[in-house]
Amino acid sequence: EYTELNSSLNQLLESGADVNSLSSRKTTPLHHAAKAGHSECLATLLEHHADVMLRDESTTAFGYAVKRGHMDAARTLLAAAEKQGGAALRQQLVNLADSKG
């Protein structure tokens, strides 16, 4: 099931879909993958330059991963934040999650 989902996601992104597209509640595909703890989809989204700092109405994808207990996903997102913007961005992501409970 998830392999097919990731395959479809990859096809959409390869066809030009916006990896950082926002829903009406400002959620992104990265938020949804983090909520589900779907590491394979997270990796695909991050390979296509998903922005780990984007927030919906309440938190970042990292915040959802932590709240839902998806620690592998949280670690993946922290590593991506550091890759995207260095240790300072990684710390900013942690601080955002801490401030939102």
N, C-alpha and C positions, 0 to 999 in steps of 0.2 A: 504494500500500500504506500509506504513512505518513499520507496524507490521510484514508483511511478509519479508520485507527487514531485519529487526532486527533479525527475526527468522533464516533467511538464514545466516546472519552474525554470529550469535551464533553457528550455526551448523558447519560452517567453522572453527571457532576458537576452538570449542570443538574437531574437527577432527585434530587439529594440525597446522592450518594455522598460519603464522607469523603475529602477531598483528602489528608489526612495519615494515612490508615489504615496500620497497621503489619502487616507479615507476621510470621511466627514468628521471623524473623531481624532484625526491627525495620527492614526496608527499607520505603520508601514509594514511591508512584508516581514521585515526583521523583527518587529514587535510580535507578530503572530508566530513566527518560528521560535522565538525565545519563550513565549508563553507555553508553547507545546513541548519545549525542550528538544526540538528537532535539530540535532547537530548537523546533519547532512545538508539540510536546507539553509541553516545559518552559514555554513561554509560556502555554499553556492552564492548566497547573497553577498557575502563579504568579498568573494572573488570578483564580484561585479561592482565592487566599491560602494556597498551599502554604508550609509553614515551611521556609526554607532552612537552618535550624540543626539540624534533626533529624538524629541520627546513627543508623546501624545498628550492627552489632557492631564495625565498624572505622572508618567515616568518614562524612562528609556527602556530599550529592549533588555539591557542588563538588569534593570530594576525588576522587570517581570521574571527574568530567569531566576534571580535570587529569591523573590517572593514565592515562586512556585517550586523551589527546591531543585532546580535544574542546574546543578553546580558545574557540570561539563560545559553546558551552554554559557554559563556565567564566565568561566575561565576562557572560553573561546572569544567572547566579546571583550574581555579585558585585554587579551593579547592583541585583538584587532584594534582596540583603542590606542594601545601603545605603538602599534605599527603605523596607524594613521597619523598620530600626532605626538608620539613620544610619551615619556613617563608622566608629564604634566597632564596630558589629556586623559591618560589612564586614571590618575588620581581624581581628576575632575569628575569622571564618570562614577567613581566610587562615592565621592562626596554627594553627587546628585541623588544617588540611590539612598544613601544614609539620610539625607534631608527629607526624603519623601516617605520614610518608614518602610 
